[in-house]
Structures are given as structure tokens and as C-alpha cells.
Amino acid sequence: MMMEEPAFITIPYQEFKVIVQEVHSLRDQIAALESHQTADIERLALDIALDRQRLAKLEKVEPQPLQRDRGDILRALIVANGGKMLAKDARQKMHLSRSRFSELLATMGDYIDTKPYYLNKSAKVLILK
């Protein structure tokens, strides 16, 4: 088996100096690209945050007049029951379908909390905030 001897290449000092300058120039360019990349990432993160805020504003649904009236009725019904009431009982007393009652609860998020009933986790309790 024959081992190869390491090959040394000799170059004049001026060429070496040019190579070193080019390496430094490439390092500076890489640093500039990295800083631009960091700035772009920060700008994108800010854009994403602003888009999320805009979407949240668009997704917030204002209750219609009839829903507002039903919301007042629902709050009065819960107050009459001591501030807590099973959602099923409230829905039945208001003579609303499940889907209509669910829509009403979605608009009442600022006023009413829903929690699972401690005796039956599938049932929900409505609580005034």
C-alpha cells in the first residue's frame, strides 16, 4: 500500500494577500445577508401579528337586535336562577333550537361563561361573569 505525501502548494505573497482579502470580503457579504435575513424575519413576524389582529377584529360578530333581546332574556333568566343555570334548561325555557342557542351563546361571550357541570361533564352550566 502506497501512502500519498501531502502536497504543499506555494503561492506568491501577493496572491495570498488577494485571497485573504476576498475571504474577508465574502465574510462581510455573509454578515450583511444574515442581518438582512434577521430584519426580514422580524418584519414578517410583525406582519403576521398585525394580520392576526385584523382577523380577530373581522371574526368578532356583533349581535343582531333580536339576539340582543334574547341575550337580555338569557341574562335575566340566569340571574333569576341565582347566577348559574344548566344550558339545556335555559335553551328549553327560551324555546330555542340547539343551533340558535349555540349562536346566542357565541355572541354572549363577554357576559356569560360556560363550564362543564360537575355531576355530568357533558352538560354545561351557564354562569354570569
C-alpha positions as a Markdown table, in Angstrom:
| # | Residue | x | y | z |
|---|---|---|---|---|
| 1 | Met | 0.0 | 0.0 | 0.0 |
| 2 | Met | 1.4 | 3.3 | -1.0 |
| 3 | Met | 0.7 | 6.4 | 1.1 |
| 4 | Glu | 0.4 | 9.7 | -0.6 |
| 5 | Glu | 2.5 | 12.5 | 0.6 |
| 6 | Pro | 0.7 | 15.7 | 1.4 |
| 7 | Ala | 1.1 | 18.2 | -1.4 |
| 8 | Phe | 2.0 | 21.7 | -0.5 |
| 9 | Ile | 1.3 | 24.4 | -2.9 |
| 10 | Thr | 3.3 | 27.5 | -2.7 |
| 11 | Ile | 1.9 | 30.8 | -4.0 |
| 12 | Pro | 3.5 | 34.2 | -4.1 |
| 13 | Tyr | 2.7 | 36.5 | -1.2 |
| 14 | Gln | 0.7 | 39.0 | -3.4 |
| 15 | Glu | -1.7 | 36.2 | -4.5 |
| 16 | Phe | -2.1 | 35.1 | -0.9 |
| 17 | Lys | -2.9 | 38.6 | 0.1 |
| 18 | Val | -5.6 | 38.8 | -2.6 |
| 19 | Ile | -7.1 | 35.5 | -1.5 |
| 20 | Val | -7.3 | 36.7 | 2.2 |
| 21 | Gln | -8.9 | 40.0 | 1.0 |
| 22 | Glu | -11.5 | 38.0 | -1.0 |
| 23 | Val | -12.2 | 35.8 | 2.0 |
| 24 | His | -12.8 | 38.8 | 4.2 |
| 25 | Ser | -15.0 | 40.3 | 1.6 |
| 26 | Leu | -17.1 | 37.1 | 1.4 |
| 27 | Arg | -17.4 | 37.1 | 5.2 |
| 28 | Asp | -18.6 | 40.7 | 5.2 |
| 29 | Gln | -21.2 | 39.8 | 2.5 |
| 30 | Ile | -22.4 | 36.8 | 4.5 |
| 31 | Ala | -22.7 | 39.0 | 7.6 |
| 32 | Ala | -24.7 | 41.6 | 5.6 |
| 33 | Leu | -27.0 | 38.8 | 4.2 |
| 34 | Glu | -27.5 | 37.4 | 7.7 |
| 35 | Ser | -28.5 | 40.9 | 9.1 |
| 36 | His | -30.9 | 41.3 | 6.1 |
| 37 | Gln | -32.4 | 37.9 | 6.8 |
| 38 | Thr | -32.9 | 38.8 | 10.5 |
| 39 | Ala | -34.6 | 42.1 | 9.6 |
| 40 | Asp | -36.8 | 40.2 | 7.1 |
| 41 | Ile | -37.8 | 37.7 | 9.8 |
| 42 | Glu | -38.7 | 40.4 | 12.2 |
| 43 | Arg | -40.7 | 42.2 | 9.6 |
| 44 | Leu | -42.6 | 39.0 | 8.7 |
| 45 | Ala | -43.3 | 38.3 | 12.4 |
| 46 | Leu | -44.7 | 41.8 | 12.8 |
| 47 | Asp | -46.8 | 41.4 | 9.6 |
| 48 | Ile | -48.2 | 38.1 | 10.9 |
| 49 | Ala | -49.1 | 39.6 | 14.3 |
| 50 | Leu | -50.9 | 42.5 | 12.6 |
| 51 | Asp | -52.7 | 40.1 | 10.3 |
| 52 | Arg | -53.9 | 38.1 | 13.3 |
| 53 | Gln | -55.2 | 41.2 | 14.9 |
| 54 | Arg | -57.1 | 42.2 | 11.8 |
| 55 | Leu | -58.5 | 38.7 | 11.5 |
| 56 | Ala | -59.6 | 38.8 | 15.2 |
| 57 | Lys | -61.5 | 42.0 | 14.5 |
| 58 | Leu | -63.2 | 40.6 | 11.5 |
| 59 | Glu | -64.1 | 37.4 | 13.3 |
| 60 | Lys | -65.8 | 39.2 | 16.2 |
| 61 | Val | -69.5 | 39.0 | 15.5 |
| 62 | Glu | -71.8 | 41.8 | 16.7 |
| 63 | Pro | -75.1 | 40.5 | 17.9 |
| 64 | Gln | -78.2 | 41.4 | 15.9 |
| 65 | Pro | -81.1 | 43.2 | 17.6 |
| 66 | Leu | -83.1 | 40.0 | 18.1 |
| 67 | Gln | -80.0 | 38.3 | 19.5 |
| 68 | Arg | -79.5 | 41.3 | 21.9 |
| 69 | Asp | -83.1 | 40.9 | 23.1 |
| 70 | Arg | -82.6 | 37.2 | 23.6 |
| 71 | Gly | -79.3 | 37.9 | 25.3 |
| 72 | Asp | -81.1 | 40.1 | 27.8 |
| 73 | Ile | -83.7 | 37.5 | 28.3 |
| 74 | Leu | -81.0 | 34.8 | 28.9 |
| 75 | Arg | -79.1 | 37.0 | 31.4 |
| 76 | Ala | -82.4 | 37.7 | 33.3 |
| 77 | Leu | -83.1 | 34.0 | 33.3 |
| 78 | Ile | -79.7 | 33.2 | 34.7 |
| 79 | Val | -80.0 | 36.0 | 37.4 |
| 80 | Ala | -83.4 | 34.6 | 38.4 |
| 81 | Asn | -81.7 | 31.2 | 38.9 |
| 82 | Gly | -79.0 | 32.6 | 41.2 |
| 83 | Gly | -76.4 | 33.4 | 38.6 |
| 84 | Lys | -76.0 | 29.8 | 37.4 |
| 85 | Met | -78.1 | 27.6 | 35.2 |
| 86 | Leu | -77.8 | 24.5 | 33.1 |
| 87 | Ala | -77.6 | 25.4 | 29.4 |
| 88 | Lys | -80.1 | 22.7 | 28.5 |
| 89 | Asp | -82.7 | 24.2 | 30.9 |
| 90 | Ala | -82.1 | 27.7 | 29.6 |
| 91 | Arg | -82.4 | 26.6 | 26.0 |
| 92 | Gln | -85.7 | 24.8 | 26.7 |
| 93 | Lys | -87.2 | 27.8 | 28.7 |
| 94 | Met | -86.3 | 30.1 | 25.8 |
| 95 | His | -87.8 | 27.7 | 23.2 |
| 96 | Leu | -84.7 | 27.8 | 21.0 |
| 97 | Ser | -83.2 | 25.1 | 18.8 |
| 98 | Arg | -79.7 | 23.9 | 19.7 |
| 99 | Ser | -78.1 | 25.7 | 16.8 |
| 100 | Arg | -79.8 | 29.0 | 17.6 |
| 101 | Phe | -78.9 | 28.7 | 21.3 |
| 102 | Ser | -75.3 | 28.0 | 20.4 |
| 103 | Glu | -75.2 | 31.1 | 18.2 |
| 104 | Leu | -76.7 | 33.1 | 21.0 |
| 105 | Leu | -74.0 | 31.8 | 23.4 |
| 106 | Ala | -71.3 | 32.7 | 20.9 |
| 107 | Thr | -72.3 | 36.3 | 20.9 |
| 108 | Met | -72.7 | 36.4 | 24.7 |
| 109 | Gly | -69.0 | 35.5 | 25.5 |
| 110 | Asp | -68.5 | 38.9 | 27.3 |
| 111 | Tyr | -71.3 | 38.3 | 29.7 |
| 112 | Ile | -71.7 | 34.5 | 30.2 |
| 113 | Asp | -69.2 | 31.8 | 30.9 |
| 114 | Thr | -69.9 | 28.1 | 30.2 |
| 115 | Lys | -68.3 | 25.4 | 32.3 |
| 116 | Pro | -68.9 | 21.6 | 32.4 |
| 117 | Tyr | -71.4 | 20.5 | 35.1 |
| 118 | Tyr | -69.5 | 18.8 | 37.9 |
| 119 | Leu | -72.0 | 15.9 | 38.1 |
| 120 | Asn | -72.3 | 15.4 | 34.3 |
| 121 | Lys | -69.3 | 16.6 | 32.3 |
| 122 | Ser | -71.3 | 16.5 | 29.0 |
| 123 | Ala | -73.8 | 19.1 | 30.4 |
| 124 | Lys | -72.8 | 22.7 | 30.5 |
| 125 | Val | -73.5 | 25.3 | 33.2 |
| 126 | Leu | -74.0 | 28.9 | 32.3 |
| 127 | Ile | -72.5 | 31.4 | 34.7 |
| 128 | Leu | -72.8 | 35.2 | 34.6 |
| 129 | Lys | -69.4 | 37.0 | 34.5 |
